[in-house]
Amino acid sequence: MSAVLPTPASAATAPRRIRTATAEAPWVRVALIGVALAFMTLFLFVPLATVFYEAFKKGWDVYLAAITEPDALSAIKLTLLAAVISVPLNLVFGVAAAWAIAKFEFHGKNLLLTLIDLPFSVSPVIAGLIYVLVFGLQGWFGSWFIDNDLKIIFAVPGIVLATVFVTFPFVARELIPLMQAQGIEQEEAARVLGANGWQMFMRVTLPNVKWALLYGVILCNARAMGEFGAVSVVSGHIRGQTNTMPLHIEIVYNEYQFAAAFAVASLLALLALVTLALKYVVEQRVKHQTRRREQG
């Protein structure tokens, strides 16, 4: 039985019959893009535009008065203070944890990975309650802190602790997969050439993960400034003292000071937009660096 050879016409048209997974009909692509744009418009662009519209609706004078009011300034300063303290702490922890997990084998490695993911699986409100149970007046160490005139809960230290807890996975989780993918060959080569641990980290490990590190820091800072649940539990909502920007927005909104609430909210939204812009720049830099390595 002889095989049937394809004619030139059928051979020319055969590749056209082969469809890839993304070669859908034009109307399907248009429909999917339209649904995505409609969803983003309804749940992202419209709320964001509303925030800025409501913030500036009554004019610049009202807006500036709202964000320079003493309680608002106190909330802004406390938010920045919590971020300035928590982000460097998480930076150090994230780099150390990622380096240990990716470059070494030790007992308890899986437990450490699980603990790093704990803030992702525990509600921030629960985290705040845990700090209250530990450091509060009726907590395990509350009486000792009171006797020594140290205040953790309903004070700045409690807010910083809660912020550190909810943000510490971000840096580590950005670095661990990258370090594991890179392996330990370069560090071993540096060790053979006589480098010590600090030299290996500064000249080999850190340059290879610097963009992922920056990416994790950006995400960590965004979460630190926008955290509400855990900070709400440990702050006590003391105006002018323990209110961060999200808490201040809630209070003035509940008092029907809508212009003031949206004015401070616009600052948070602006910080989010700046974070997104930095995130995009870092992502493009990482893609460019990866493409250069593949080509080289």
Residue pairs with C-beta under 8 A, 6 or more apart in sequence:
6 14
48 269
51 262
51 265
51 266
51 269
52 266
52 269
54 258
54 259
54 262
55 63
55 259
55 262
55 263
55 265
55 266
56 63
56 266
57 259
58 259
62 259
62 263
63 259
63 263
63 266
66 72
66 257
66 259
66 260
66 263
66 264
67 73
67 76
67 263
67 264
67 267
69 260
70 240
71 239
71 240
71 243
71 248
72 248
72 260
72 263
72 264
74 239
74 240
74 241
74 243
75 243
75 244
75 245
75 247
75 248
75 264
76 245
76 264
76 267
78 156
78 159
78 242
78 243
78 244
79 225
79 244
79 245
79 246
80 225
81 156
81 160
82 156
82 159
82 160
82 163
82 224
82 225
82 231
82 244
83 163
83 221
83 224
83 225
85 160
85 163
85 164
86 160
86 163
86 164
86 167
86 220
86 224
87 167
87 217
87 220
87 221
87 224
89 164
89 168
90 164
90 167
90 168
90 170
90 171
90 220
91 171
91 213
91 217
91 220
93 168
93 171
93 172
94 168
94 170
94 171
94 172
94 173
94 174
94 175
94 213
94 216
94 220
95 171
95 175
95 213
97 112
97 116
97 172
97 176
98 171
98 172
98 175
98 176
98 179
98 209
99 175
99 179
99 201
99 205
100 106
100 112
101 109
101 112
101 113
101 172
101 176
101 179
101 180
102 175
102 176
102 179
102 180
102 182
103 179
103 184
103 187
103 205
113 176
116 168
116 169
116 172
116 173
117 169
117 173
118 169
119 127
119 165
119 166
119 167
119 168
119 169
120 169
123 229
124 162
124 166
124 227
124 228
124 229
124 230
125 229
125 230
125 232
125 233
127 162
127 165
127 166
127 229
127 230
127 233
128 162
128 229
128 230
128 231
128 232
128 233
128 234
129 233
131 152
131 153
131 158
131 161
131 162
131 165
131 230
131 233
131 234
132 139
132 153
132 233
132 234
133 139
133 140
134 140
134 141
135 141
135 142
135 145
135 152
135 153
135 158
135 161
136 142
136 153
137 143
137 146
137 153
139 153
142 153
145 151
145 152
151 157
152 158
152 161
153 234
153 236
154 234
154 235
154 236
154 238
154 242
155 242
156 242
158 234
158 235
159 231
159 234
159 235
159 242
159 244
161 234
162 227
162 230
162 231
162 233
162 234
163 224
163 227
163 230
163 231
165 230
166 223
166 224
166 227
166 229
166 230
167 220
167 223
167 224
167 227
168 220
170 216
170 219
170 220
170 223
171 213
171 216
171 217
171 220
172 216
173 216
174 212
174 213
174 215
174 216
174 219
175 209
175 212
175 213
175 216
178 208
178 209
178 212
179 205
179 209
182 208
182 209
186 204
186 205
186 208
187 200
187 204
187 205
190 199
190 200
190 203
190 204
191 200
195 203
195 204
206 213
211 282
211 285
211 286
211 289
212 286
214 282
215 279
215 282
215 283
215 286
218 275
218 278
218 279
218 282
219 275
219 279
221 275
222 271
222 272
222 275
225 245
225 268
225 271
226 246
226 268
226 271
226 272
227 244
227 246
228 246
228 247
228 250
231 244
231 246
231 247
232 246
232 247
232 250
235 242
235 243
235 244
235 247
236 242
237 243
237 247
237 251
239 248
239 251
243 251
245 264
245 267
245 268
246 268
248 264
249 261
249 264
249 265
249 268
252 260
252 261
252 264
253 261
